[in-house]
């Protein structure tokens, strides 16, 4: 813990000294951080309220200066969970925009974020398909809580499973095409 907040540390599983990856209390004391390892294992994406505005940042696992990759996305109130695409080029995340949680994508190197799902309901818990072509997410649209899939390029979407909320594994028996 830093004097003004919290930081990210990592410690080798086999033992050894912990390494401080961020400095100066990058998280306020009331912050709930979400972390996601890059597919190559060389970076971590995380959300932070550093500078008074919620954003996604990345930091190398060796530590160093974090890079802010989102600016002015949604209502700047919160960024929830995030996940890297299998190729490491894009991050999917949920954030509050227009009063609801929505699914967005942003290049992992930073840039303009794109709202992938636009619905006056709540979406979250986004997870990439193994081939990186689709994203699975939970939504309460049409008063049906369920798991939906959206094609990243076309934005075509469909309900896969009603009354389900688990998107962590792509093992749900379904046709992903």
C-alpha positions in Angstrom: 0.0 0.0 0.0 1.3 3.4 -1.0 0.6 6.4 1.2 -2.1 7.7 -1.1 -3.7 4.4 -2.3 -2.9 1.0 -3.6 -0.6 -0.4 -6.3 -0.3 -3.6 -8.4 2.4 -6.1 -7.3 3.3 -9.5 -8.7 5.1 -12.3 -7.0 6.6 -15.4 -8.7 4.5 -18.6 -7.9 7.7 -20.5 -7.0 8.7 -17.9 -4.5 11.0 -14.9 -4.6 10.6 -11.2 -4.0 7.4 -9.4 -5.1 7.8 -6.8 -7.8 5.9 -3.5 -7.6 4.4 -2.9 -11.1 2.8 0.5 -10.4 3.8 3.3 -8.0 2.4 6.3 -6.2 -0.9 4.7 -5.1 -2.4 4.2 -8.6 -5.7 3.1 -7.0 -7.7 5.1 -4.5 -8.5 3.4 -1.3 -12.2 2.9 -2.3 -11.3 1.4 -5.8 -12.1 -2.1 -6.9 -9.6 -3.0 -9.6 -10.1 -5.4 -12.4 -7.0 -7.0 -14.0 -6.4 -8.9 -17.2 -3.1 -10.6 -18.4 -2.2 -10.1 -22.1 -2.2 -13.4 -24.1 1.6 -13.2 -24.4 2.0 -12.8 -20.6 4.0 -9.6 -21.0 1.5 -6.9 -19.9 -1.5 -6.4 -17.6 -4.5 -4.3 -18.4 -6.3 -2.8 -15.4 -8.8 -0.1 -14.6 -8.0 2.9 -12.4 -9.4 6.2 -11.4 -5.9 7.8 -11.6 -6.3 11.5 -12.5 -10.0 11.5 -11.4 -11.4 9.8 -14.4 -12.0 6.1 -14.9 -9.9 4.5 -17.6 -8.1 1.3 -18.8 -4.3 1.3 -18.4 -1.6 -1.3 -19.3 1.7 -1.9 -17.6 4.5 -4.3 -18.5 5.0 -7.2 -16.1 8.5 -6.0 -15.4 6.9 -2.8 -14.0 7.3 0.7 -15.3 5.1 3.7 -16.3 1.5 2.6 -17.1 0.0 3.7 -20.4 -3.6 5.0 -20.4 -5.4 3.4 -23.4 -8.9 4.8 -23.0 -9.9 8.4 -22.8 -13.4 9.8 -22.4 -15.3 6.5 -22.9 -18.8 6.2 -21.5 -19.7 8.4 -18.5 -16.3 8.1 -16.9 -18.0 6.6 -13.8 -16.7 3.0 -13.9 -14.9 0.5 -16.1 -15.8 -3.1 -15.1 -14.2 -6.3 -16.3 -11.9 -6.4 -19.4 -10.4 -9.1 -21.5 -7.7 -9.2 -24.2 -8.4 -10.6 -27.6 -6.6 -13.9 -28.3 -4.2 -12.1 -30.7 -3.6 -9.3 -28.1 -4.5 -6.4 -30.4 -7.9 -5.5 -28.8 -9.4 -5.3 -25.3 -13.1 -5.8 -24.7 -14.6 -4.1 -21.6 -17.8 -2.9 -20.0 -18.4 0.6 -18.9 -21.4 2.8 -18.0 -22.6 4.9 -20.9 -25.9 6.6 -21.1 -26.8 5.2 -17.7 -26.3 1.5 -18.5 -23.4 -0.9 -18.7 -22.4 -1.5 -22.3 -19.7 -3.5 -24.2 -16.9 -1.6 -25.8 -13.6 -2.5 -27.6 -10.4 -0.5 -27.8 -7.0 -1.3 -29.4 -4.6 -2.6 -26.8 -2.1 0.0 -27.9 -4.6 2.8 -27.2 -6.9 4.7 -29.6 -10.5 5.3 -30.2 -12.9 3.0 -28.3 -15.9 1.5 -30.2 -19.2 0.7 -28.5 -19.9 -2.8 -29.7 -23.3 -3.3 -28.1 -25.9 -0.5 -28.1 -29.0 -1.3 -26.1 -30.9 0.5 -23.3 -30.1 -2.3 -20.9 -27.1 -3.7 -19.1 -24.4 -5.8 -20.7 -21.2 -7.1 -19.1 -18.8 -10.0 -18.4 -17.6 -10.0 -22.0 -15.3 -12.9 -23.1 -13.7 -13.5 -26.5 -14.2 -16.6 -28.6 -11.0 -18.7 -29.0 -10.7 -17.4 -32.6 -11.3 -13.7 -31.7 -14.2 -13.3 -34.1 -17.0 -13.2 -31.5 -17.7 -12.0 -28.0 -19.9 -13.7 -25.4 -21.6 -11.5 -22.9 -24.5 -11.3 -20.3 -27.4 -9.0 -20.9 -30.7 -8.2 -19.3 -32.2 -7.1 -22.7 -35.9 -7.7 -23.4 -36.4 -8.7 -19.7 -34.5 -11.9 -20.4 -31.2 -12.4 -18.5 -29.1 -14.5 -20.7 -25.8 -15.1 -22.5 -25.6 -13.5 -25.9 -22.9 -13.7 -28.7 -22.0 -10.8 -31.0 -19.9 -10.9 -34.1 -17.0 -8.4 -33.7 -17.0 -7.3 -37.4 -20.7 -7.3 -38.3 -22.2 -6.6 -34.8 -24.8 -9.2 -35.5 -26.0 -10.6 -32.2 -28.1 -13.4 -30.9 -29.3 -15.0 -27.6 -27.5 -18.3 -26.9 -28.9 -19.2 -23.4 -31.7 -17.8 -21.4 -31.4 -17.4 -17.6 -27.6 -17.9 -17.7 -24.8 -15.6 -16.6 -21.6 -17.5 -17.1 -19.4 -16.3 -19.9 -16.1 -17.3 -18.5 -15.8 -20.5 -20.5 -16.7 -21.1 -24.1 -17.7 -24.6 -23.2 -21.4 -24.0 -23.2 -22.8 -26.4 -25.8 -23.9 -24.2 -28.6 -23.4 -23.4 -32.3 -20.9 -20.5 -32.4 -21.3 -19.9 -36.1 
